[in-house]
Amino acid sequence: MAGKAAAPGTAVLLVTANVGSLFDDPENLQKNWLREFYQVVHTHKPHFMALHCQEFGGKNYEASMSHVDKFVKELLSSDAMKEYNRARVYLDENFKSQEHFTALGSFYFLHESLKNIYQFDFKAKKYKKVTGKEIYSDTLDSTPMLQKEKFPQDYFPECKWSRKGFVRTRWCVADCAFDLVNIHLFHDASNLVAWETSPSVYSGIRHKALGYVLDRIIDQRFEKVSYFVFGDFNFRLDSKSVVETLCTKATMQTVRAADTNEVVKLIFRESDNDRKVVLQLEKKLFDYFNQEVFRDNNGTALLEFDKELSVFKDRLYELDISFPPSYPYSEDSGQGRQYMNTRCPAWCDRVLMSPSARELILKSESEEKVVTYDHIGPNVCMGDHKPVFLAFRIAPGAGKPHARVHKCCVVQ
């Protein structure tokens, strides 16, 4: 049991999952997804667990409402979660408000052995003890226990209606305070546009949006604490560099639309070998002949092209990635390892942290591995995104310098 774990400290599990696929095909995908998720919970036995979901409810939220309710009920009442006697669920279900809807869902579970857990009330600026299980949905804008924002329309003008934004909560666990931010950044709208420049125009948009979030969570309104930002960052590999590397010896053919002369397709062929097609690139097609490149050695040869986080190297930290790109997997329930040929595979789903949050993670002096950064369901169809998790322990006394501050402002 989690409460009887031999290793010192408070076990924490942070999971991010873009779950849109689960509501587009609930009959085939949800059961396997939940089984794999519960297995990770069972393996790491966290005292405190956070599950950040993006695209909660799928593309057609109104039609998926019954599936949403069923999914939430399953998470809160399953045997696998029976030792988690307190929970907070925040679901943005206000899909009729285009100005505010983010489709984010944040779940927080507290093990029965965990004592004195507090959540911050941003309006009262006080910590409140967490008891029972509560679900907040419809509109979250009036809920003082979180901060929610949708990115301004002009951040991504070519998308008429975007759900991208973030939700922030603050917790005090074992006298240690930290923010947890659920985030969904902008995608690449076109492979052809992404290929044109290095870094791509989309990379610049994500940079701007993530910078906005970081500025918001360290502004002067509230005391600064450690923070973990985890969600679907939509970080992509540097497309121009990847294509040039994959097609080093290939020649490029450009296909244009007859009426507009606009480039609609790029075809890369080997110079010899019967002019074999190596790569075909369209707005929503990235068809490379050898998918093993993205899976071999967990795709680590491609990490040199994963450059978007480097802009924030002084503000955000990430553990070494040792799992294959988390997106875009086939949504065919029988294809657990196959990528779709819509986009170049990339590590979209990440768990990032502030420099001070990095210090909270217990560095084990024994040989026991107490920090794990990995993906969920490597051989099972989890939808188009594989969930990614960080499991660690907060060292005993890690938050003691701040303990007096937090305890004096607690509302019992």
VEXDREN-2710 file (C-alpha; in Angstrom, 1 decimal):
% VEXDREN-2710
k/r/px/py/pz
1/MET/0.0/0.0/0.0
2/ALA/1.1/3.5/-0.7
3/GLY/1.0/4.5/3.0
4/LYS/3.4/1.7/3.9
5/ALA/6.0/2.3/1.3
6/ALA/9.5/1.8/2.6
7/ALA/11.1/4.6/0.7
8/PRO/11.1/8.0/2.5
9/GLY/9.2/11.1/1.5
10/THR/5.8/11.7/-0.1
11/ALA/5.2/9.8/-3.4
12/VAL/3.9/12.0/-6.1
13/LEU/2.6/11.0/-9.6
14/LEU/2.0/13.6/-12.3
15/VAL/0.3/12.4/-15.5
16/THR/-0.6/14.3/-18.6
17/ALA/-2.9/12.9/-21.3
18/ASN/-4.5/14.3/-24.4
19/VAL/-7.7/12.1/-24.2
20/GLY/-9.7/13.5/-27.2
21/SER/-9.6/10.1/-28.9
22/LEU/-11.1/8.3/-25.9
23/PHE/-14.4/10.2/-26.4
24/ASP/-14.4/9.8/-30.2
25/ASP/-14.2/6.0/-29.8
26/PRO/-15.1/5.2/-26.2
27/GLU/-16.1/1.6/-26.7
28/ASN/-12.8/0.5/-28.0
29/LEU/-10.3/2.8/-26.3
30/GLN/-11.4/3.7/-22.8
31/LYS/-11.2/0.3/-21.1
32/ASN/-7.6/-0.3/-22.3
33/TRP/-6.6/3.3/-21.4
34/LEU/-7.9/3.0/-17.9
35/ARG/-6.3/-0.4/-17.4
36/GLU/-2.9/1.0/-18.4
37/PHE/-3.4/4.1/-16.2
38/TYR/-4.3/2.0/-13.2
39/GLN/-1.3/-0.2/-13.7
40/VAL/1.0/2.9/-13.4
41/VAL/-0.8/3.9/-10.2
42/HIS/-0.4/0.4/-8.8
43/THR/3.3/0.3/-9.7
44/HIS/4.2/3.7/-8.2
45/LYS/1.7/3.8/-5.4
46/PRO/1.5/7.6/-5.1
47/HIS/0.3/9.5/-2.0
48/PHE/-0.6/12.5/-4.2
49/MET/-1.6/12.1/-7.8
50/ALA/-2.5/14.6/-10.5
51/LEU/-4.0/13.7/-13.9
52/HIS/-4.0/16.6/-16.4
53/CYS/-6.2/15.9/-19.4
54/GLN/-6.5/17.9/-22.6
55/GLU/-9.3/17.7/-25.2
56/PHE/-11.4/16.3/-22.5
57/GLY/-14.7/15.2/-24.1
58/GLY/-13.3/14.9/-27.6
59/LYS/-14.0/17.0/-30.7
60/ASN/-17.7/17.0/-30.2
61/TYR/-18.2/17.7/-26.5
62/GLU/-22.0/18.0/-26.6
63/ALA/-22.4/14.6/-28.1
64/SER/-19.9/13.1/-25.7
65/MET/-21.4/14.3/-22.4
66/SER/-22.6/10.9/-21.3
67/HIS/-19.1/9.4/-22.0
68/VAL/-17.6/12.2/-20.0
69/ASP/-19.7/11.5/-16.9
70/LYS/-19.0/7.8/-17.2
71/PHE/-15.3/8.3/-17.4
72/VAL/-15.2/10.6/-14.4
73/LYS/-17.4/8.2/-12.3
74/GLU/-15.1/5.3/-13.2
75/LEU/-12.0/7.2/-12.1
76/LEU/-13.5/8.2/-8.8
77/SER/-15.1/4.9/-7.9
78/SER/-13.0/2.1/-9.3
79/ASP/-11.4/-0.5/-7.1
80/ALA/-8.0/0.5/-8.4
81/MET/-8.6/4.0/-6.8
82/LYS/-10.4/2.9/-3.6
83/GLU/-7.5/4.0/-1.3
84/TYR/-7.8/7.6/-2.6
85/ASN/-10.5/8.9/-0.2
86/ARG/-10.2/12.6/-1.3
87/ALA/-10.3/14.0/-4.8
88/ARG/-10.8/17.2/-6.6
89/VAL/-12.0/17.2/-10.2
90/TYR/-12.1/20.4/-12.4
91/LEU/-13.7/20.0/-15.8
92/ASP/-14.1/22.8/-18.3
93/GLU/-17.5/21.8/-19.7
94/ASN/-18.6/25.3/-20.8
95/PHE/-18.3/24.3/-24.5
96/LYS/-21.0/26.9/-25.6
97/SER/-18.6/29.7/-24.7
98/GLN/-16.0/30.0/-27.5
99/GLU/-14.3/32.8/-25.6
100/HIS/-13.6/30.7/-22.5
101/PHE/-13.8/27.0/-23.4
102/THR/-10.4/25.1/-23.0
103/ALA/-11.6/21.4/-22.8
104/LEU/-9.1/20.9/-20.0
105/GLY/-9.8/18.4/-17.2
106/SER/-7.7/18.3/-14.0
107/PHE/-8.0/15.4/-11.5
108/TYR/-6.3/15.3/-8.1
109/PHE/-6.3/12.2/-5.9
110/LEU/-5.1/12.0/-2.3
111/HIS/-4.2/8.7/-0.6
112/GLU/-5.9/7.8/2.7
113/SER/-2.6/7.7/4.5
114/LEU/-1.8/11.3/3.5
115/LYS/-2.4/13.8/6.3
116/ASN/-3.0/17.5/6.3
117/ILE/-3.3/18.3/2.6
118/TYR/-4.2/21.9/1.7
119/GLN/-5.3/23.6/-1.5
120/PHE/-4.9/27.3/-2.1
121/ASP/-7.9/29.6/-2.5
122/PHE/-6.7/32.3/-4.9
123/LYS/-9.5/34.7/-4.0
124/ALA/-9.1/34.4/-0.2
125/LYS/-5.3/33.9/-0.5
126/LYS/-5.5/31.2/2.1
127/TYR/-4.9/27.4/2.1
128/LYS/-7.9/25.2/2.9
129/LYS/-7.8/21.7/4.1
130/VAL/-8.9/19.1/1.5
131/THR/-11.6/16.7/2.6
132/GLY/-14.0/14.5/0.6
133/LYS/-14.5/14.2/-3.1
134/GLU/-15.7/17.2/-5.1
135/ILE/-16.3/17.8/-8.8
136/TYR/-16.4/21.3/-10.3
137/SER/-17.6/21.6/-13.9
138/ASP/-19.7/23.7/-16.3
139/THR/-17.9/27.0/-15.8
140/LEU/-14.7/27.2/-13.8
141/ASP/-14.3/30.9/-14.0
142/SER/-16.0/31.5/-10.7
143/THR/-14.1/28.8/-8.8
144/PRO/-11.6/30.4/-6.4
145/MET/-9.6/27.2/-6.1
146/LEU/-8.0/27.6/-9.5
147/GLN/-7.0/30.1/-12.2
148/LYS/-8.1/29.4/-15.8
149/GLU/-7.3/31.3/-18.9
150/LYS/-7.7/30.7/-22.6
151/PHE/-5.1/32.2/-24.9
152/PRO/-6.2/35.3/-26.8
153/GLN/-7.6/34.8/-30.3
154/ASP/-4.7/36.8/-31.9
155/TYR/-2.1/34.2/-30.7
156/PHE/-3.2/31.8/-33.4
157/PRO/-5.2/33.9/-35.9
158/GLU/-5.4/31.2/-38.6
159/CYS/-7.5/29.0/-36.3
160/LYS/-11.0/30.4/-36.0
161/TRP/-11.8/28.6/-32.8
162/SER/-9.1/27.2/-30.5
163/ARG/-9.4/25.5/-27.2
164/LYS/-5.9/26.2/-26.1
165/GLY/-5.2/27.6/-22.6
166/PHE/-4.2/26.6/-19.1
167/VAL/-5.6/25.9/-15.6
168/ARG/-3.5/26.4/-12.5
169/THR/-4.0/25.0/-9.0
170/ARG/-1.8/25.3/-5.9
171/TRP/-1.2/22.7/-3.2
172/CYS/0.5/22.3/0.1
173/VAL/1.6/18.7/0.6
174/ALA/3.9/17.7/3.5
175/ASP/4.5/21.4/4.3
176/CYS/5.7/21.8/0.7
177/ALA/3.8/24.3/-1.6
178/PHE/3.8/24.0/-5.4
179/ASP/1.7/25.0/-8.4
180/LEU/0.4/22.4/-10.9
181/VAL/-0.4/23.9/-14.3
182/ASN/-2.5/22.0/-16.9
183/ILE/-1.5/23.4/-20.3
184/HIS/-2.5/22.9/-24.0
185/LEU/-0.4/24.9/-26.5
186/PHE/-1.0/25.5/-30.3
187/HIS/-0.5/22.7/-32.9
188/ASP/1.1/22.8/-36.3
189/ALA/-1.7/23.6/-38.7
190/SER/0.3/22.6/-41.8
191/ASN/3.3/20.4/-42.4
192/LEU/4.2/22.5/-45.4
193/VAL/4.3/25.7/-43.4
194/ALA/6.2/24.1/-40.6
195/TRP/8.8/23.0/-43.1
196/GLU/9.4/26.4/-44.6
197/THR/11.5/28.0/-41.8
198/SER/13.7/26.9/-38.8
199/PRO/12.4/27.4/-36.2
200/SER/8.8/27.3/-37.7
201/VAL/6.2/30.0/-37.3
202/TYR/4.2/27.6/-35.1
203/SER/7.2/27.2/-32.8
204/GLY/7.2/30.9/-32.3
205/ILE/3.5/30.9/-31.4
206/ARG/4.1/28.2/-28.8
207/HIS/7.0/30.1/-27.4
208/LYS/4.9/33.2/-27.0
209/ALA/2.0/31.3/-25.3
210/LEU/4.3/29.4/-22.9
211/GLY/6.1/32.6/-22.0
212/TYR/2.7/34.1/-21.2
213/VAL/1.8/31.3/-18.9
214/LEU/5.2/31.4/-17.0
215/ASP/4.8/35.2/-16.5
216/ARG/1.3/34.7/-15.1
217/ILE/2.3/32.1/-12.5
218/ILE/5.2/34.1/-11.2
219/ASP/3.6/37.5/-11.1
220/GLN/3.3/39.6/-8.0
221/ARG/-0.3/38.7/-7.0
222/PHE/0.7/35.6/-5.0
223/GLU/3.7/34.2/-3.2
224/LYS/6.1/32.5/-5.5
225/VAL/6.3/28.7/-5.1
226/SER/7.8/25.8/-7.1
227/TYR/5.7/24.8/-10.1
228/PHE/5.2/21.9/-12.4
229/VAL/3.7/22.5/-15.9
230/PHE/2.5/19.4/-17.6
231/GLY/0.2/19.0/-20.6
232/ASP/0.2/18.9/-24.3
233/PHE/2.8/21.5/-25.3
234/ASN/2.5/20.4/-28.9
235/PHE/6.3/20.8/-29.2
236/ARG/7.4/19.5/-32.6
237/LEU/10.7/18.5/-34.0
238/ASP/12.4/21.2/-36.1
239/SER/10.7/20.1/-39.3
240/LYS/13.2/21.6/-41.8
241/SER/16.2/19.9/-40.1
242/VAL/14.4/16.6/-39.7
243/VAL/13.4/16.5/-43.4
244/GLU/16.9/17.5/-44.5
245/THR/18.4/14.7/-42.4
246/LEU/15.9/12.0/-43.4
247/CYS/16.2/12.9/-47.1
248/THR/19.9/13.7/-47.3
249/LYS/20.4/12.0/-50.6
250/ALA/16.9/12.6/-52.0
251/THR/15.7/15.0/-54.7
252/MET/12.6/17.1/-54.1
253/GLN/9.6/17.4/-56.5
254/THR/7.2/20.2/-55.9
255/VAL/3.5/19.7/-56.8
256/ARG/1.4/22.9/-57.1
257/ALA/-2.3/23.4/-57.4
258/ALA/-3.4/24.1/-61.0
259/ASP/-5.7/27.0/-60.1
260/THR/-3.6/28.9/-57.5
261/ASN/-0.1/27.7/-58.1
262/GLU/0.1/27.1/-54.3
263/VAL/2.5/24.3/-53.2
264/VAL/0.3/21.4/-52.1
265/LYS/2.8/18.5/-52.0
266/LEU/6.5/17.8/-51.7
267/ILE/7.8/14.4/-52.9
268/PHE/11.3/13.3/-51.9
269/ARG/12.8/10.5/-54.0
270/GLU/16.1/8.7/-53.9
271/SER/18.5/9.7/-56.7
272/ASP/19.0/6.1/-57.6
273/ASN/17.3/2.9/-56.4
274/ASP/14.6/3.3/-59.0
275/ARG/13.7/6.7/-57.7
276/LYS/12.1/5.3/-54.6
277/VAL/9.8/7.7/-52.7
278/VAL/11.3/8.4/-49.3
279/LEU/8.9/11.1/-48.0
280/GLN/5.7/12.7/-49.0
281/LEU/4.7/15.9/-47.4
282/GLU/1.3/17.7/-47.5
283/LYS/-0.6/20.0/-45.2
284/LYS/-1.7/17.0/-43.1
285/LEU/0.5/14.2/-44.5
286/PHE/4.0/13.2/-43.3
287/ASP/4.5/9.8/-45.0
288/TYR/8.0/8.6/-44.4
289/PHE/8.8/5.1/-45.7
290/ASN/10.5/3.8/-42.5
291/GLN/8.7/4.3/-39.2
292/GLU/11.3/2.4/-37.3
293/VAL/13.4/5.6/-37.3
294/PHE/11.0/7.0/-34.8
295/ARG/10.9/3.9/-32.6
296/ASP/14.5/2.6/-32.7
297/ASN/16.2/3.2/-29.3
298/ASN/13.0/5.2/-28.4
299/GLY/13.7/7.7/-31.1
300/THR/16.6/9.2/-29.2
301/ALA/18.4/9.9/-32.5
302/LEU/15.7/12.5/-33.1
303/LEU/16.1/14.3/-29.8
304/GLU/18.6/16.7/-31.3
305/PHE/15.8/18.2/-33.4
306/ASP/13.6/18.7/-30.3
307/LYS/14.6/22.3/-29.7
308/GLU/11.6/24.2/-28.5
309/LEU/12.2/23.9/-24.8
310/SER/15.8/25.3/-25.2
311/VAL/14.3/28.9/-25.3
312/PHE/13.2/28.4/-21.6
313/LYS/16.4/26.7/-20.4
314/ASP/16.7/29.0/-17.4
315/ARG/13.0/28.8/-16.4
316/LEU/12.0/25.2/-17.1
317/TYR/13.7/21.9/-16.4
318/GLU/12.9/18.4/-17.8
319/LEU/14.3/15.0/-16.9
320/ASP/16.0/13.1/-19.7
321/ILE/13.5/11.7/-22.2
322/SER/13.9/7.9/-22.7
323/PHE/10.6/7.1/-24.4
324/PRO/9.5/7.4/-28.0
325/PRO/7.6/10.3/-29.4
326/SER/4.2/10.5/-27.7
327/TYR/2.3/11.6/-30.9
328/PRO/0.6/10.9/-33.4
329/TYR/-0.2/7.3/-32.7
330/SER/-2.8/5.3/-34.7
331/GLU/-6.3/5.5/-33.2
332/ASP/-7.0/2.0/-34.4
333/SER/-7.5/0.0/-31.2
334/GLY/-5.5/-2.9/-32.7
335/GLN/-2.4/-0.8/-33.4
336/GLY/-0.6/0.0/-30.2
337/ARG/2.8/1.0/-31.7
338/GLN/2.0/2.4/-35.1
339/TYR/2.2/6.1/-35.8
340/MET/-0.2/7.8/-38.1
341/ASN/1.3/9.4/-41.2
342/THR/-0.3/12.8/-40.6
343/ARG/2.5/14.4/-38.7
344/CYS/6.2/13.9/-38.0
345/PRO/6.2/12.0/-34.6
346/ALA/7.2/14.3/-31.8
347/TRP/7.3/14.6/-28.0
348/CYS/4.2/16.8/-27.6
349/ASP/3.3/15.6/-24.1
350/ARG/5.7/16.6/-21.3
351/VAL/6.2/17.2/-17.6
352/LEU/8.3/20.3/-17.0
353/MET/9.2/22.0/-13.8
354/SER/10.7/25.2/-12.3
355/PRO/14.3/25.1/-11.1
356/SER/13.1/25.1/-7.5
357/ALA/10.7/22.2/-8.2
358/ARG/13.6/20.2/-9.4
359/GLU/15.1/20.6/-5.9
360/LEU/12.0/19.1/-4.3
361/ILE/12.5/15.8/-6.0
362/LEU/14.2/13.4/-3.7
363/LYS/17.6/12.3/-5.0
364/SER/17.9/8.7/-3.7
365/GLU/21.1/7.8/-2.0
366/SER/20.3/4.1/-2.5
367/GLU/20.2/2.2/-5.7
368/GLU/16.4/2.2/-5.7
369/LYS/15.0/4.1/-8.6
370/VAL/12.6/6.7/-7.1
371/VAL/12.3/9.1/-10.0
372/THR/10.7/7.8/-13.3
373/TYR/9.8/9.8/-16.4
374/ASP/8.1/7.7/-19.0
375/HIS/5.0/7.1/-21.1
376/ILE/2.0/4.9/-20.5
377/GLY/0.8/2.0/-22.6
378/PRO/3.8/1.5/-25.0
379/ASN/2.1/-1.5/-26.7
380/VAL/-1.5/-0.6/-26.3
381/CYS/-3.6/1.9/-28.3
382/MET/-4.2/4.9/-26.0
383/GLY/-5.5/7.1/-28.7
384/ASP/-3.4/9.5/-30.8
385/HIS/-1.4/10.6/-27.7
386/LYS/0.5/8.3/-25.3
387/PRO/0.1/9.7/-21.7
388/VAL/3.4/10.8/-20.1
389/PHE/4.1/10.7/-16.4
390/LEU/6.6/11.7/-13.8
391/ALA/6.8/9.7/-10.5
392/PHE/9.0/11.0/-7.7
393/ARG/9.2/11.6/-4.0
394/ILE/9.2/14.9/-2.1
395/ALA/12.1/14.6/0.4
396/PRO/11.1/14.8/4.1
397/GLY/11.5/18.4/5.2
398/ALA/11.9/19.7/1.6
399/GLY/9.4/22.4/2.3
400/LYS/10.3/23.2/5.8
401/PRO/11.7/26.7/5.1
402/HIS/8.2/27.7/4.0
403/ALA/6.2/25.6/6.5
404/ARG/5.5/28.5/8.9
405/VAL/4.3/30.7/6.0
406/HIS/1.8/28.1/4.8
407/LYS/0.5/26.9/8.1
408/CYS/-0.2/30.4/9.4
409/CYS/-2.5/31.1/6.4
410/VAL/-4.4/27.8/6.5
411/VAL/-8.2/28.0/6.9
412/GLN/-9.3/24.8/8.7
END
